[in-house]
Amino acid sequence: MSRHSRIAGTGSALPPDCVSNAELVRRLAARGVETSDDWIVERTGIRQRYLADPDTASSHLATRAARAALEAAGREPAEVDLIIVATSTPDFVFPSTACLVQKALGHPGGAAFDVQAVCSGFVYALATADSMIRTGMATRALVIGAEVFSRILDWNDRGTCVLFGDGAGAVLLEASDEPGVLASRLHADGRHEGILRTPGNVCGGAIIGSPLLTMDGQAVFKLAVSVLDEVGREVLAAAQLPLDQLDWLIPHQANVRILQATARRMGLDPAKVVVTVDQHANTSAASVPLALDLAVRDGRVRNGQHVLLEGVGGGFAWGAVLVRMTGAH
């Protein structure tokens, strides 16, 4: 009998500080940065975001999301033998954020590591966990996207600082006789590394380069829409699933215009696209699992439905995973 994996539970975590556009405009004005609610909404669709306080790290949000996913699945931390955290904002250079989550959950012994693929990180991590479960290297995996992107933003650059938020989302992926993860594809093109990056590192106790995010918005938009369309079609073809049998598309929540343009290019009904960028802003690796958890918990995503998860981000990296929901509730 073939070994597969399925999503058994979902969870998420957000910092308590919900910052509306109006409040962000006020905070930025105090720094001499001019913007407006209308400007932000028109260009991005974002209406609010959640920002972590200085004492909240990615591992804290990741642990909360993991516990919520375990609770939804009716599982205990002791039953988990793999933890993968997708993050570009780890607590430390090392150890991995996944090891810190494992410590917080209180059950060591299984594999734990981070994946760094920026906004496509959760999709990369999910595909990795699925492969490990299929080959018998793991039985039950926590796959988490967690970010505190507010730490790497240039708050004097209105073109980027209004776009991002903090948060974490998680799924519990477990071995199954019936396929839940139907197909996945991952890609990257390092030639585009310069259009979205945080080009800094630590050397001798000092920051070399810049620790703040930079982005060529137009280049990112053009490339993101193209590769999301392509990889979405590629995964559907790999699973031999016609587009009309796809129930939901949950893409990386970067910008509502990217979401709309992707749906148009794929020929997908916009009503089938889960949109949370208005509530959470761009939470990088956390955006896809945050959106999935919200859609599961509000009843839109139900067991038996086909859901296409897509990520795209700096690297330039992108990928997609097609899932048939069989256990999440």
C-alpha positions, 0 to 999 in steps of 0.5 A, a space after each residue: 500500500 502506498 504511503 501518502 500525507 494529509 493535512 490533519 489540522 491547521 493553526 495560526 498566531 498573530 501579535 496583539 497589536 493590530 495596526 490599521 492603515 490610519 494608525 500606521 499613517 499616524 506613526 509614519 507621519 511622526 517620522 516624516 513619512 507621508 502616505 495615506 489609507 487611500 494610497 495603501 488600499 488602492 495599490 495593495 488592498 491592505 487595510 491593516 496588519 499585526 506587528 510584534 512587540 520587541 519581546 516577541 520572536 518568530 519562535 513564539 508565534 510559531 509555537 502558538 500556531 503549532 499548538 493550535 494545529 495540534 489541538 485542531 488535529 487532536 494530537 499531542 506534541 509527543 506524537 510529532 517526529 518532524 518540525 520544519 519552520 519556514 522563516 526569513 526572520 529567525 530568532 538567532 543565526 543558530 540554532 534553528 527556530 524549529 529547534 526553539 519550537 521543539 524546546 517550547 513544545 517540550 518533546 525533543 528527539 525528532 528532526 527539526 530544521 528551518 527552511 529559508 525560501 522567503 515568501 515561498 518558504 511554507 510551500 517549500 517546507 510543505 513539499 519537503 515534509 510530504 517527501 519525508 513522510 512518503 519515504 518513511 523518514 517521518 510520520 507526523 510533521 509540524 510545518 510552520 511559516 513564521 515571521 516578524 518582518 517588521 524587524 527588517 523593514 525600512 520605516 522611512 520607505 513608504 514603498 515597502 514598510 506599509 506592505 508587511 506584517 507579522 504572524 505565523 501559520 501551521 499545519 500538522 501533516 501526517 502519514 495516510 493511506 489516502 493521498 492528501 498532498 496530490 502534487 508539488 513543484 518547486 522552482 527558483 531563478 537566482 538571476 533575479 536575486 536583486 529585485 527582493 532582498 535583505 542584503 546584510 550579514 553579521 561579521 565580527 559583531 558588525 552588520 555588513 551590508 544592509 539589514 533592511 528589505 529592498 524591493 523593485 516592486 514592478 519587477 516583483 509584480 511582473 515575475 510573480 504573476 507569471 510564475 504563479 500562473 505557470 507553477 499552478 498549471 504545472 501542479 494541476 497537470 501533474 495531479 491530472 486535475 482539471 481547473 474546473 475541479 479546483 475549489 480554492 486557490 490560496 496564493 502568497 498574500 503579497 498584494 491584491 493586484 497580484 492575486 487578481 492578476 494570477 486568477 485572471 491568467 489561470 482562468 480561475 473564478 476570482 471567488 475561488 481565491 482566498 484573500 487575507 492580505 487586507 487583514 494581515 498584509 504580507 506576512 511572507 512565509 506565514 501568509 499561506 498557512 495563515 490564509 489556509 487556517 482562516 479559510 478552514 476555520 470559517 468553513 470555506 475550505 472543507 474536507 474533500 475539496 481541492 486546494 492549490 497553495 502557491 508561494 513566490 518570493 525573494 530568491 527568486 523562488 516559487 512553488 505550489 502544492 495541490 492538496 485534497 483536504 481530508 482531515 483538517 477541521 
